[in-house]
Amino acid sequence: MAAVRPPRLDAVTQLEADAVARVAAAAPDWPSLAAVNRPCVACPELASSRRHVVVGDVPAGSARFALVGEAPGAQEDETGRPFVGKSGALLDQLLAEAGLDRGEAAVLNVVKCRPPGNRTPKAPEVARCSGWLRRQLELLDPPVVVALGLSAAKWFLGPRTVLAQVRGRPHTVDGRSVWATYHPSAAIRFGPAGAPRAGLLADLTAVAGDLA
């Protein structure tokens, strides 16, 4: 599968997204990219309500794989780090059960600022923020990406993606193996015996096999 064409945007949003992408593309390394990402105000509503831009966590060495979620939650906004709340705790548990080490992963989000009330990011926000994630993936170059939840799956596989139809197998996007699966928050909502938790664990176990 080739790179997915993003949805068509209005002219102003496209110009704003292009401007962010140019800034991100000019960053030669991760520290430089993080430094120019943190003061971003491309999305006025998000910039006015956030505490931190949650750039992401990266391992000391090369990233064996990447975990990409939707957007920061309350604790992530508070700390400036991704997946540190309840969803993060469950993700860590399931990664360990699947035989994966979070310390070997880049942990990122499609949108770097918390949407008010933890709402789903709007299409223009995703578009403006996409340049950051795109450059992160270029710099880190992980061979395997796990898209956690529908918003992340759509970023990689297209706006018409249906999670139930694409999970459980890898998709090749820009030369990388992309696995789309449930977000840990869905596993929490449906409980320990729910299908999302079982599906997330099964997919992470399959990812471990892909990396073996």
Accessible surface in RSA format (square Angstrom, percent):
REM  Atomic radii and reference values for relative SASA: ProtOr
REM  Chains: A
REM  Algorithm: Lee & Richards
REM  Probe-radius: 1.40
REM  Slices: 20
REM RES _ NUM      All-atoms   Total-Side   Main-Chain    Non-polar    All polar
REM                ABS   REL    ABS   REL    ABS   REL    ABS   REL    ABS   REL
RES MET A   1   122.12  63.2  68.33  45.2  53.79 128.1  82.17  69.9  39.95  52.9
RES ALA A   2    81.74  75.2  62.71  96.8  19.04  43.3  72.22 101.7   9.53  25.2
RES ALA A   3    65.36  60.1  42.73  65.9  22.62  51.5  43.39  61.1  21.97  58.2
RES VAL A   4    49.08  32.3  24.70  22.4  24.38  58.7  29.65  25.8  19.43  52.7
RES ARG A   5   209.04  87.8 192.66  98.2  16.39  39.0  73.11  99.9 135.93  82.4
RES PRO A   6    90.46  65.9  77.20  70.4  13.26  48.2  82.54  68.1   7.92  49.2
RES PRO A   7    69.13  50.4  57.16  52.1  11.97  43.5  66.29  54.7   2.84  17.6
RES ARG A   8   236.72  99.4 198.06 101.0  38.66  92.1  82.13 112.2 154.59  93.7
RES LEU A   9    35.97  20.0  14.33  10.3  21.64  54.4  19.74  13.9  16.23  43.7
RES ASP A  10    85.94  60.2  68.82  68.5  17.13  40.5  51.27 120.7  34.67  34.6
RES ALA A  11    76.63  70.5  61.86  95.5  14.77  33.6  69.37  97.7   7.26  19.2
RES VAL A  12    96.48  63.5  96.24  87.1   0.24   0.6  96.24  83.6   0.24   0.7
RES THR A  13     6.18   4.4   6.18   6.3   0.00   0.0   0.16   0.2   6.02   9.1
RES GLN A  14    72.69  40.6  72.69  53.1   0.00   0.0  32.61  69.4  40.08  30.4
RES LEU A  15   122.94  68.5 119.63  85.6   3.31   8.3 119.90  84.2   3.04   8.2
RES GLU A  16    62.43  35.8  57.10  43.2   5.34  12.7  29.24  56.5  33.20  27.1
RES ALA A  17     9.67   8.9   7.70  11.9   1.97   4.5   7.96  11.2   1.71   4.5
RES ASP A  18    52.74  36.9  51.16  50.9   1.58   3.7  10.49  24.7  42.25  42.1
RES ALA A  19    40.76  37.5  38.91  60.1   1.84   4.2  39.87  56.1   0.88   2.3
RES VAL A  20    12.58   8.3  10.42   9.4   2.16   5.2  12.46  10.8   0.12   0.3
RES ALA A  21    30.25  27.8  27.56  42.5   2.69   6.1  28.12  39.6   2.14   5.7
RES ARG A  22   158.72  66.6 148.81  75.9   9.90  23.6  75.91 103.7  82.81  50.2
RES VAL A  23    73.20  48.2  65.92  59.7   7.28  17.5  70.69  61.4   2.50   6.8
RES ALA A  24     0.68   0.6   0.68   1.0   0.00   0.0   0.68   1.0   0.00   0.0
RES ALA A  25    62.26  57.2  47.01  72.5  15.25  34.7  47.36  66.7  14.90  39.5
RES ALA A  26    79.55  73.1  48.91  75.5  30.64  69.7  59.90  84.4  19.65  52.1
RES ALA A  27     5.70   5.2   0.85   1.3   4.84  11.0   5.56   7.8   0.14   0.4
RES PRO A  28    96.16  70.1  72.32  65.9  23.84  86.6  77.30  63.8  18.86 117.2
RES ASP A  29    63.32  44.4  61.24  61.0   2.08   4.9  26.98  63.5  36.34  36.2
RES TRP A  30    42.77  17.2  39.49  19.1   3.28   7.7  28.03  14.9  14.74  23.9
RES PRO A  31    94.70  69.0  84.75  77.3   9.95  36.2  90.44  74.7   4.26  26.5
RES SER A  32    38.35  32.4  31.15  41.6   7.19  16.6  17.45  37.2  20.90  29.3
RES LEU A  33     0.32   0.2   0.32   0.2   0.00   0.0   0.32   0.2   0.00   0.0
RES ALA A  34     2.99   2.7   2.89   4.5   0.10   0.2   2.89   4.1   0.10   0.3
RES ALA A  35    59.70  54.9  44.59  68.8  15.11  34.4  48.48  68.3  11.22  29.7
RES VAL A  36    60.81  40.0  51.99  47.1   8.82  21.3  54.52  47.4   6.29  17.1
RES ASN A  37     1.17   0.8   1.17   1.1   0.00   0.0   0.00   0.0   1.17   1.1
RES ARG A  38   135.30  56.8 127.09  64.8   8.21  19.5  47.64  65.1  87.66  53.1
RES PRO A  39    87.32  63.6  69.13  63.0  18.20  66.1  77.21  63.7  10.11  62.9
RES CYS A  40    26.12  19.8  16.43  18.3   9.69  22.8  11.73  29.7  14.40  15.5
RES VAL A  41   104.49  68.8  92.19  83.5  12.30  29.6  92.70  80.5  11.79  32.0
RES ALA A  42    25.88  23.8   8.15  12.6  17.73  40.3  20.07  28.3   5.80  15.4
RES CYS A  43    15.19  11.5  12.22  13.6   2.97   7.0   5.21  13.2   9.98  10.8
RES PRO A  44    96.44  70.3  88.82  81.0   7.62  27.7  93.71  77.4   2.74  17.0
RES GLU A  45    78.84  45.3  69.75  52.8   9.09  21.6  43.08  83.3  35.76  29.2
RES LEU A  46     2.86   1.6   2.86   2.0   0.00   0.0   2.86   2.0   0.00   0.0
RES ALA A  47    23.31  21.4   7.90  12.2  15.40  35.0   8.09  11.4  15.22  40.3
RES SER A  48    97.86  82.7  54.31  72.5  43.55 100.3  50.90 108.4  46.96  65.8
RES SER A  49    60.66  51.3  29.68  39.6  30.98  71.4  37.64  80.1  23.02  32.3
RES ARG A  50    47.80  20.1  28.10  14.3  19.70  46.9   2.62   3.6  45.19  27.4
RES ARG A  51   164.49  69.1 133.68  68.1  30.81  73.4  38.80  53.0 125.69  76.2
RES HIS A  52    81.55  44.6  77.74  54.0   3.80   9.7  52.65  54.3  28.90  33.6
RES VAL A  53    11.42   7.5   0.64   0.6  10.78  26.0   0.64   0.6  10.78  29.2
RES VAL A  54     1.06   0.7   0.36   0.3   0.69   1.7   0.36   0.3   0.69   1.9
RES VAL A  55     6.13   4.0   5.10   4.6   1.03   2.5   5.10   4.4   1.03   2.8
RES GLY A  56    16.26  20.1   0.00   N/A  16.26  20.1   0.56   1.5  15.70  35.2
RES ASP A  57    32.19  22.6  28.96  28.8   3.23   7.6  19.47  45.8  12.73  12.7
RES VAL A  58    51.40  33.8  25.28  22.9  26.13  63.0  26.63  23.1  24.77  67.2
RES PRO A  59    23.01  16.8   6.45   5.9  16.56  60.2  15.34  12.7   7.67  47.7
RES ALA A  60   123.87 113.9  69.50 107.3  54.37 123.7  82.47 116.1  41.39 109.7
RES GLY A  61    56.56  69.8   0.00   N/A  56.56  69.8  39.98 109.7  16.58  37.1
RES SER A  62   106.26  89.8  75.97 101.4  30.30  69.8  51.02 108.6  55.24  77.4
RES ALA A  63     6.32   5.8   0.00   0.0   6.32  14.4   0.00   0.0   6.32  16.7
RES ARG A  64    88.97  37.4  81.52  41.6   7.46  17.8  38.71  52.9  50.26  30.5
RES PHE A  65     0.00   0.0   0.00   0.0   0.00   0.0   0.00   0.0   0.00   0.0
RES ALA A  66     0.00   0.0   0.00   0.0   0.00   0.0   0.00   0.0   0.00   0.0
RES LEU A  67     0.00   0.0   0.00   0.0   0.00   0.0   0.00   0.0   0.00   0.0
RES VAL A  68     0.00   0.0   0.00   0.0   0.00   0.0   0.00   0.0   0.00   0.0
RES GLY A  69     0.00   0.0   0.00   N/A   0.00   0.0   0.00   0.0   0.00   0.0
RES GLU A  70    44.47  25.5  44.47  33.6   0.00   0.0   7.37  14.3  37.10  30.3
RES ALA A  71    19.61  18.0   2.27   3.5  17.34  39.4   2.27   3.2  17.34  45.9
RES PRO A  72     3.84   2.8   0.00   0.0   3.84  14.0   0.66   0.5   3.18  19.8
RES GLY A  73    17.82  22.0   0.00   N/A  17.82  22.0  15.14  41.5   2.68   6.0
RES ALA A  74    51.69  47.5  42.56  65.7   9.12  20.8  43.23  60.9   8.45  22.4
RES GLN A  75    98.28  55.0  95.95  70.1   2.34   5.6  31.47  67.0  66.81  50.7
RES GLU A  76    15.82   9.1  15.82  12.0   0.00   0.0   4.12   8.0  11.70   9.6
RES ASP A  77     8.15   5.7   8.15   8.1   0.00   0.0   0.06   0.2   8.08   8.1
RES GLU A  78    90.42  51.9  81.91  62.0   8.51  20.3  34.41  66.6  56.01  45.7
RES THR A  79    75.60  53.8  46.80  47.4  28.80  68.6  53.85  72.3  21.74  32.9
RES GLY A  80    21.08  26.0   0.00   N/A  21.08  26.0   5.62  15.4  15.45  34.6
RES ARG A  81   116.33  48.8 116.33  59.3   0.00   0.0  44.45  60.7  71.88  43.6
RES PRO A  82     0.48   0.4   0.48   0.4   0.00   0.0   0.48   0.4   0.00   0.0
RES PHE A  83    11.62   5.8   7.80   4.8   3.82   9.9   8.22   5.0   3.40   9.7
RES VAL A  84    47.87  31.5  20.82  18.9  27.05  65.2  26.72  23.2  21.16  57.4
RES GLY A  85     9.96  12.3   0.00   N/A   9.96  12.3   9.01  24.7   0.95   2.1
RES LYS A  86   165.31  80.6 153.83  94.4  11.48  27.3  99.76  89.8  65.55  69.8
RES SER A  87    21.67  18.3  19.77  26.4   1.89   4.4   9.38  20.0  12.29  17.2
RES GLY A  88     0.55   0.7   0.00   N/A   0.55   0.7   0.55   1.5   0.00   0.0
RES ALA A  89    66.03  60.7  52.16  80.5  13.87  31.6  58.24  82.0   7.79  20.6
RES LEU A  90    17.99  10.0  14.19  10.1   3.80   9.6  17.17  12.1   0.82   2.2
RES LEU A  91     0.00   0.0   0.00   0.0   0.00   0.0   0.00   0.0   0.00   0.0
RES ASP A  92    62.66  43.9  56.21  56.0   6.45  15.3  25.94  61.1  36.72  36.6
RES GLN A  93    81.89  45.8  73.26  53.5   8.63  20.5  33.36  71.0  48.54  36.8
RES LEU A  94     0.33   0.2   0.33   0.2   0.00   0.0   0.33   0.2   0.00   0.0
RES LEU A  95     1.44   0.8   1.44   1.0   0.00   0.0   1.44   1.0   0.00   0.0
RES ALA A  96    72.55  66.7  50.73  78.3  21.83  49.7  55.16  77.7  17.39  46.1
RES GLU A  97    97.13  55.8  58.98  44.6  38.15  90.8  40.75  78.8  56.38  46.0
RES ALA A  98     9.99   9.2   0.00   0.0   9.99  22.7   1.78   2.5   8.20  21.7
RES GLY A  99    59.98  74.0   0.00   N/A  59.98  74.0  34.97  96.0  25.01  56.0
RES LEU A 100     9.70   5.4   0.57   0.4   9.13  23.0   2.00   1.4   7.71  20.7
RES ASP A 101    77.97  54.6  72.12  71.8   5.85  13.8  25.55  60.1  52.42  52.3
RES ARG A 102    43.10  18.1  37.43  19.1   5.67  13.5  27.96  38.2  15.14   9.2
RES GLY A 103    53.06  65.4   0.00   N/A  53.06  65.4  37.65 103.3  15.41  34.5
RES GLU A 104    66.68  38.3  64.58  48.9   2.10   5.0  21.85  42.3  44.83  36.6
RES ALA A 105     3.97   3.7   0.00   0.0   3.97   9.0   0.00   0.0   3.97  10.5
RES ALA A 106     0.00   0.0   0.00   0.0   0.00   0.0   0.00   0.0   0.00   0.0
RES VAL A 107     1.47   1.0   1.47   1.3   0.00   0.0   1.47   1.3   0.00   0.0
RES LEU A 108     0.23   0.1   0.00   0.0   0.23   0.6   0.23   0.2   0.00   0.0
RES ASN A 109     3.81   2.6   3.10   3.0   0.70   1.7   0.07   0.2   3.74   3.6
RES VAL A 110     1.15   0.8   1.15   1.0   0.00   0.0   1.15   1.0   0.00   0.0
RES VAL A 111     1.53   1.0   1.53   1.4   0.00   0.0   1.53   1.3   0.00   0.0
RES LYS A 112     1.74   0.8   1.74   1.1   0.00   0.0   1.74   1.6   0.00   0.0
RES CYS A 113    12.24   9.3  11.73  13.1   0.51   1.2   0.00   0.0  12.24  13.2
RES ARG A 114    63.08  26.5  61.37  31.3   1.71   4.1   5.31   7.3  57.77  35.0
RES PRO A 115     1.57   1.1   1.57   1.4   0.00   0.0   1.57   1.3   0.00   0.0
RES PRO A 116    46.96  34.2  34.31  31.3  12.65  46.0  42.14  34.8   4.82  30.0
RES GLY A 117    70.81  87.3   0.00   N/A  70.81  87.3  36.61 100.5  34.19  76.6
RES ASN A 118    83.27  57.4  60.65  58.6  22.62  54.5  24.03  57.8  59.24  57.3
RES ARG A 119    62.19  26.1  51.40  26.2  10.79  25.7  58.18  79.5   4.01   2.4
RES THR A 120    87.92  62.5  77.06  78.1  10.87  25.9  43.46  58.4  44.46  67.2
RES PRO A 121    12.40   9.0   1.31   1.2  11.09  40.3   1.31   1.1  11.09  68.9
RES LYS A 122   105.32  51.4  98.76  60.6   6.56  15.6  64.51  58.1  40.80  43.5
RES ALA A 123    61.84  56.9  46.45  71.7  15.40  35.0  52.43  73.8   9.42  24.9
RES PRO A 124    44.55  32.5  44.55  40.6   0.00   0.0  44.55  36.8   0.00   0.0
RES GLU A 125     7.77   4.5   7.60   5.7   0.17   0.4   3.59   6.9   4.18   3.4
RES VAL A 126    36.22  23.8  36.22  32.8   0.00   0.0  36.22  31.5   0.00   0.0
RES ALA A 127    17.63  16.2   7.30  11.3  10.33  23.5  13.80  19.4   3.83  10.1
RES ARG A 128    33.99  14.3  33.86  17.3   0.13   0.3   0.52   0.7  33.46  20.3
RES CYS A 129    13.23  10.0  11.51  12.8   1.71   4.0   2.79   7.1  10.43  11.2
RES SER A 130    11.46   9.7  11.46  15.3   0.00   0.0   5.28  11.2   6.18   8.7
RES GLY A 131     4.25   5.2   0.00   N/A   4.25   5.2   1.07   2.9   3.19   7.1
RES TRP A 132     6.80   2.7   6.80   3.3   0.00   0.0   5.52   2.9   1.28   2.1
RES LEU A 133     0.00   0.0   0.00   0.0   0.00   0.0   0.00   0.0   0.00   0.0
RES ARG A 134   104.24  43.8 103.22  52.6   1.02   2.4  49.64  67.8  54.61  33.1
RES ARG A 135    45.01  18.9  44.41  22.6   0.60   1.4   2.76   3.8  42.25  25.6
RES GLN A 136     0.18   0.1   0.18   0.1   0.00   0.0   0.05   0.1   0.13   0.1
RES LEU A 137     7.83   4.4   7.83   5.6   0.00   0.0   7.83   5.5   0.00   0.0
RES GLU A 138    92.73  53.2  71.47  54.1  21.26  50.6  34.16  66.1  58.57  47.8
RES LEU A 139    52.05  29.0  21.34  15.3  30.71  77.2  23.99  16.8  28.06  75.5
RES LEU A 140    32.20  17.9  18.32  13.1  13.87  34.9  21.36  15.0  10.83  29.2
RES ASP A 141    94.99  66.5  83.41  83.0  11.58  27.4  18.45  43.4  76.54  76.3
RES PRO A 142     0.09   0.1   0.00   0.0   0.09   0.3   0.00   0.0   0.09   0.6
RES PRO A 143    76.55  55.8  64.20  58.5  12.34  44.9  72.75  60.1   3.79  23.6
RES VAL A 144     6.99   4.6   6.99   6.3   0.00   0.0   6.99   6.1   0.00   0.0
RES VAL A 145     0.00   0.0   0.00   0.0   0.00   0.0   0.00   0.0   0.00   0.0
RES VAL A 146     0.26   0.2   0.26   0.2   0.00   0.0   0.26   0.2   0.00   0.0
RES ALA A 147     0.00   0.0   0.00   0.0   0.00   0.0   0.00   0.0   0.00   0.0
RES LEU A 148     0.00   0.0   0.00   0.0   0.00   0.0   0.00   0.0   0.00   0.0
RES GLY A 149     8.23  10.1   0.00   N/A   8.23  10.1   8.23  22.6   0.00   0.0
RES LEU A 150    77.01  42.9  70.09  50.1   6.93  17.4  70.09  49.2   6.93  18.6
RES SER A 151    24.33  20.6  14.43  19.3   9.90  22.8   8.39  17.9  15.94  22.3
RES ALA A 152     0.07   0.1   0.00   0.0   0.07   0.2   0.00   0.0   0.07   0.2
RES ALA A 153     0.02   0.0   0.00   0.0   0.02   0.0   0.02   0.0   0.00   0.0
RES LYS A 154    79.37  38.7  73.55  45.1   5.83  13.9  27.29  24.6  52.08  55.5
RES TRP A 155    51.23  20.6  26.83  13.0  24.40  57.3  33.17  17.7  18.05  29.3
RES PHE A 156     8.60   4.3   6.50   4.0   2.10   5.5   7.98   4.8   0.62   1.8
RES LEU A 157    21.23  11.8   3.01   2.2  18.22  45.8   3.01   2.1  18.22  49.0
RES GLY A 158     5.66   7.0   0.00   N/A   5.66   7.0   5.66  15.5   0.00   0.0
RES PRO A 159    70.26  51.2  57.55  52.5  12.71  46.2  59.37  49.0  10.89  67.7
RES ARG A 160   226.21  95.0 203.31 103.6  22.90  54.5  81.28 111.1 144.93  87.8
RES THR A 161    16.26  11.6   2.70   2.7  13.56  32.3   7.41   9.9   8.85  13.4
RES VAL A 162    72.00  47.4  67.33  61.0   4.67  11.3  70.04  60.9   1.96   5.3
RES LEU A 163    25.11  14.0  22.32  16.0   2.79   7.0  22.32  15.7   2.79   7.5
RES ALA A 164    81.66  75.1  54.60  84.3  27.06  61.6  56.64  79.8  25.02  66.3
RES GLN A 165   123.22  68.9 108.24  79.1  14.98  35.7  39.37  83.8  83.85  63.6
RES VAL A 166    20.33  13.4  20.33  18.4   0.00   0.0  20.33  17.7   0.00   0.0
RES ARG A 167    62.54  26.3  50.61  25.8  11.92  28.4   1.82   2.5  60.72  36.8
RES GLY A 168    44.96  55.4   0.00   N/A  44.96  55.4  17.68  48.5  27.28  61.1
RES ARG A 169   117.35  49.3 116.81  59.5   0.54   1.3  53.41  73.0  63.94  38.8
RES PRO A 170    68.05  49.6  52.07  47.5  15.98  58.1  52.32  43.2  15.73  97.8
RES HIS A 171    19.77  10.8  13.87   9.6   5.90  15.1  10.55  10.9   9.22  10.7
RES THR A 172    75.61  53.8  71.25  72.2   4.36  10.4  36.32  48.8  39.29  59.4
RES VAL A 173     8.73   5.7   7.46   6.8   1.27   3.1   7.46   6.5   1.27   3.4
RES ASP A 174    89.08  62.4  57.29  57.0  31.79  75.2  28.42  66.9  60.66  60.5
RES GLY A 175    71.10  87.7   0.00   N/A  71.10  87.7  32.02  87.9  39.08  87.5
RES ARG A 176    29.42  12.4  28.55  14.6   0.87   2.1   7.14   9.8  22.27  13.5
RES SER A 177    24.80  21.0  21.39  28.5   3.41   7.9  20.94  44.6   3.86   5.4
RES VAL A 178     0.89   0.6   0.89   0.8   0.00   0.0   0.89   0.8   0.00   0.0
RES TRP A 179    16.00   6.4  16.00   7.7   0.01   0.0  16.00   8.5   0.00   0.0
RES ALA A 180     0.64   0.6   0.00   0.0   0.64   1.5   0.00   0.0   0.64   1.7
RES THR A 181     0.02   0.0   0.02   0.0   0.00   0.0   0.02   0.0   0.00   0.0
RES TYR A 182    48.86  22.8  48.59  27.6   0.27   0.7  24.11  18.1  24.75  30.5
RES HIS A 183    34.00  18.6  32.79  22.8   1.21   3.1  26.47  27.3   7.53   8.8
RES PRO A 184     0.00   0.0   0.00   0.0   0.00   0.0   0.00   0.0   0.00   0.0
RES SER A 185    37.64  31.8  36.54  48.8   1.10   2.5  24.98  53.2  12.65  17.7
RES ALA A 186    12.32  11.3  12.32  19.0   0.00   0.0  12.32  17.4   0.00   0.0
RES ALA A 187     1.47   1.4   0.00   0.0   1.47   3.3   0.00   0.0   1.47   3.9
RES ILE A 188    74.62  42.5  57.99  43.2  16.64  40.1  62.82  45.2  11.80  32.0
RES ARG A 189   170.77  71.7 131.86  67.2  38.90  92.6  73.68 100.7  97.08  58.8
RES PHE A 190   130.17  65.1 105.45  65.3  24.72  64.3 111.06  67.3  19.11  54.7
RES GLY A 191    18.57  22.9   0.00   N/A  18.57  22.9  18.56  50.9   0.01   0.0
RES PRO A 192   116.32  84.8  98.15  89.5  18.17  66.1  98.42  81.3  17.89 111.2
RES ALA A 193   108.06  99.4  68.55 105.8  39.51  89.9  79.21 111.5  28.85  76.4
RES GLY A 194    12.90  15.9   0.00   N/A  12.90  15.9  11.84  32.5   1.06   2.4
RES ALA A 195    73.39  67.5  57.30  88.4  16.09  36.6  64.25  90.5   9.14  24.2
RES PRO A 196    10.54   7.7  10.54   9.6   0.00   0.0  10.54   8.7   0.00   0.0
RES ARG A 197    54.46  22.9  54.41  27.7   0.05   0.1   5.11   7.0  49.35  29.9
RES ALA A 198    64.69  59.5  53.18  82.1  11.51  26.2  60.04  84.6   4.65  12.3
RES GLY A 199     8.52  10.5   0.00   N/A   8.52  10.5   7.95  21.8   0.56   1.3
RES LEU A 200     0.00   0.0   0.00   0.0   0.00   0.0   0.00   0.0   0.00   0.0
RES LEU A 201    51.88  28.9  51.88  37.1   0.00   0.0  51.88  36.4   0.00   0.0
RES ALA A 202    55.76  51.3  42.60  65.7  13.16  29.9  49.91  70.3   5.85  15.5
RES ASP A 203     3.77   2.6   3.67   3.7   0.09   0.2   0.47   1.1   3.30   3.3
RES LEU A 204     0.00   0.0   0.00   0.0   0.00   0.0   0.00   0.0   0.00   0.0
RES THR A 205    70.73  50.3  66.83  67.8   3.90   9.3  60.29  81.0  10.45  15.8
RES ALA A 206    39.86  36.7  25.22  38.9  14.64  33.3  35.78  50.4   4.08  10.8
RES VAL A 207     0.14   0.1   0.14   0.1   0.00   0.0   0.14   0.1   0.00   0.0
RES ALA A 208    20.11  18.5  14.76  22.8   5.35  12.2  15.41  21.7   4.70  12.4
RES GLY A 209    49.53  61.1   0.00   N/A  49.53  61.1  33.08  90.8  16.45  36.8
RES ASP A 210    63.21  44.3  33.02  32.9  30.19  71.4  11.54  27.2  51.67  51.5
RES LEU A 211    28.88  16.1   6.89   4.9  21.99  55.3  10.22   7.2  18.66  50.2
RES ALA A 212   113.73 104.6  48.31  74.5  65.42 148.8  80.76 113.7  32.97  87.3
END  Absolute sums over single chains surface
CHAIN  1 A     9907.2       7571.6       2335.6       5835.4       4071.8
END  Absolute sums over all chains
TOTAL          9907.2       7571.6       2335.6       5835.4       4071.8
